């Protein structure tokens, strides 16, 4: 088994960290054979299931990148975290939480069973499709581009550039997403949506089709780890209360119906997407040992070979190994 435990005599240089991460990525690369790329969105089937990459960015400027880190991919369900953040910033936390709950469902991300069987007054959380579509409907704007502008502005403040929309992925999702349209009609029937259905779904499909890479996810995760403040500039990008609420949701609901196991075995907030991306957040922690990233870090993973829950097979195992070796868990 690959090793990477730290002792008190180890000097935690960036080169040392890079060598160990390279070793771990090489080891877990073979795990990609156990998963399959997403197929319900046709264009996602074109991804190479053997790709695996990881980026780690710390508050004090350490950058680790290993594997297939330059492969662009669409953000997919990871966008739900940031649309929730935008909605809270636009509408206020009480307004949003009055319309979407923060409870795990234990069910698939595209299920509406909990809405129908339990007769709830609002979707269980904003990280399942029903909740995310409801949140998207809250955003200001009369067109999808107007609704998405605040999200693009948030990404631009976090990343230093404006990511682009992958139109091919958007069209593929829009043309084939029967399940999300069914969810949307059900939300209309229940009176949950605040904007017209087609406008809401168009916005939702577009937000999932924004293109990023692992280093972008790591940068976004690092800012969340720092409670919404960019340590490079000292500027508050996301209000502290909103950032902390988003991290709580990521920990309890971010990995679909595998969220409980991920919290138990990895122990850091994370959100996955069916393109194979994962954004993970290791907040600052106090330990007696000399360990990497005690000041906190953001982690971005890409591995399009998915398990049955829709999470990256190799990506989860890589994160679990890193969290164990470097004691990243918040527990």
Secondary structure, DSSP 8 states (H G I E B T S, - for coil): -------TT----HHHHHHHHHHHHHHHGGGGGG-B---SSGGGGGS-TT--EEEEEETTS-EEEEESTT--EE-GGGHHHHHHHHHHHHH-HHHHHTTB-----SS-TT--HHHHHTT-SSBS-TTSHHHHHHHHHHSS-SSHHHHHHHHHHHHHHHHSS---B-HHHHHHHHHH-HHHHHHHHHHHHHT--SS-HHHHHHHHHHHHTBEE-HHHHHHHHHHHHTTTEETTTTEESS-HHHHHHHHHHHHHHTTGGGHHHHHHHT-SEEEE-TTSEEEEEE-----SS--TTTT-EEEEEE---B-TTSSBHHHHHHHHHHHHHHT----
